[in-house]
Amino acid sequence: MRDAQLELNLRALAHNFKRVRELAPNAKVLAMVKAEAYGHGAIVVAKALADADGFGVAFLAEAQALRAAGITKSILILEGVFTQEEFNQAAEIGAKVIVHQPEQLVFIEQYRGAASADIWLKLNSGMNRLGFKPEQAASAFQRILACACVRELGMATHFAQADDVESEQTPTQIATFNAVYAQLQCLTDRPILRSLSNSAGIVSWPEAHHDWVRPGIMLYGSSPFENQPADALNLLPVMTLSSRLIAINSVKKGEPVGYGARWIADRDTRLGIVAIGYGDGYPRHARNGTPVLINGQRFPLVGRVAMDMITVDLGDAHVELGDKATLWGEGLAVDEVAQCAQTISYELLCKVTSRVTRKVKA
Ligand SMILES: *Cc1c(COP(=O)(O)O)cnc(C)c1O
């Protein structure tokens, strides 16, 4: 039987969440569950993270899905809403919205419903993706203050390279944020809540924790830093992707393996065929030598990744048909596999496809 499966370890998730609490003891935690909780399943994860103070999603439909599943905690919509109707719906389900451009201010001003709205102004502190520029922030904020429907006031920004502790960009972003915050706070007696830190910020920039931190990748047990493995940060993998050996064949030295003959046997050896491929979300660009774990032992991927299968060089190791092969997760860090495929763990975790069987390990 083909047995490609994705297993979630909810204990690991709870452990990683506790690590966030340890690192940012005075902040509330907005657990990022956008993109199906980085491929883990937003509802499963949100239900498991009973201690989180709230959840972060990218857009309205993701917030609605959480509400429909019975999640009643705070939800922040990071890209905000795109139409008046969406704003009305966000207010109705009590989702907090980010406002990052003037067009979104109009939705608040024109809101005629009875609900109150929690509005977070997004500052572009230097990433230059979303947000008001520092010099635009005060006038945008005045317009928010003038709206009777607005209840909670917040201010957020996002770091571009908090994963690089040497970089000058993060301290510059923090200083920009602090200056604009001071300016806005002068405009009102109501508190303005602050949120800056993603996972890298939580670990490396405690001065940027403030009211709410926004951990994503670290909750799922992967490192936000290129040069620091997840276990050094005491994070545990939540997702384990595995399948089984469906064939073992021998090849002679000089024989090519797989599409395009990307690998040629450098000696007489045995090949293991594992039933997983890019049709399951295993990265097609994984290079020769990418580790695959079989019975606790690492074997190198050889030859091109196909849609349904990959090939590993078994040498004369003792393995059998049907043995379990771990592609990443427990025993093999997704970060290492991502590096071998010239990408980041985020992408691998997000891209596991629906034909992979999902299981939850309580
Ligand atoms: C995705 C996201 C995060 C989480 O980032 P990680 O690096 O996964 O911790 C935080 N804030 C915003 C605005 C995001 O889009």
The ligand as an ORCA input file, in Angstrom:
! r2SCAN-3c Opt
* xyz 0 1
  C       4.038     35.339      8.456
  C       4.172     36.519      9.324
  C       4.739     36.409     10.604
  C       5.398     35.157     11.112
  O       6.701     35.064     10.595
  P       7.671     33.835     10.994
  O       8.951     34.171     10.352
  O       7.052     32.615     10.416
  O       7.715     33.804     12.466
  C       4.696     37.527     11.423
  N       4.172     38.687     10.982
  C       3.653     38.845      9.739
  C       3.103     40.150      9.321
  C       3.648     37.766      8.873
  O       3.153     37.920      7.646
*
